[in-house]
Amino acid sequence: MSSGLKDISNYDHEKYMQVAIEEAKIAGGRGDKPIAAVLVHNHKIIGKMSNTWNTRNSKVHHAENYLILENAQYLRKHGKECIIYTTLEPCLMCIGTIVMADIRNVVVGLEDKYMQTKKFIDSHNWLKDRIFNFLVGIKENECKELINRYGSERDKSILL
């Protein structure tokens, strides 16, 4: 069994998700997908990032992936004690990056009905051993509104 932070009940999940929501609004306003992530360690925000698909003309610049890359050295030492907050359930690329960065706790605003990452995690023992908490539905309505307001018609299919 892997080590790391297991009890995240004393964290203010709504507070950190609100920071992610504000970042996602910025992304949507500039024409990127309205998705953002926040990295927290010991109740302090270490970094925040939004999706930059269009801004960087890169389909791999997802909020979670980019946030982790920008904080890779910090995560090398502290990843197991960190929590990542993301407005939308991570895709398979991002959940892989999260696990490889040793982040053990994921807090999600909105479930992605298309991607179904939680089902993927639950079906793989290797992932289940490394992700201690995968909370979904924190400020869900606000995260859904981001997709409705800024997302494309294809993006809105995740809400079905």
FENUR-V133489 format. One record per backbone hydrogen bond with DSSP energy under -0.5 kcal/mol. NH is the residue of the N-H (numbers start at 1). CO is the residue of the C=O. If there is no record, write none. Layout:
# FENUR-V133489
nh co
NH CO
NH CO
This chain:
# FENUR-V133489
nh co
2 129
5 80
8 6
11 8
13 11
16 12
17 13
18 14
19 15
20 16
21 17
22 18
23 19
24 20
25 21
26 22
27 23
28 24
29 25
30 26
31 28
32 27
35 33
37 49
38 85
39 47
40 83
41 44
42 81
44 41
46 39
46 44
47 39
49 37
51 35
52 61
56 52
58 53
61 58
62 60
66 62
67 63
68 64
69 65
70 66
71 67
71 68
72 69
75 71
76 72
77 73
77 74
78 74
79 75
81 78
82 79
83 40
84 105
85 38
85 83
86 107
87 36
89 110
95 91
96 92
97 93
98 94
99 95
100 96
101 97
102 99
103 98
104 79
104 102
105 82
106 133
107 84
108 135
109 86
110 87
113 111
113 158
116 112
120 116
121 117
122 118
123 119
124 121
128 124
129 125
130 126
130 127
131 127
132 104
132 130
133 104
135 106
137 108
138 108
139 137
140 137
143 139
144 140
145 141
146 142
147 143
148 144
149 145
150 146
151 146
151 147
156 152
157 153
157 154
158 155
159 156
160 157
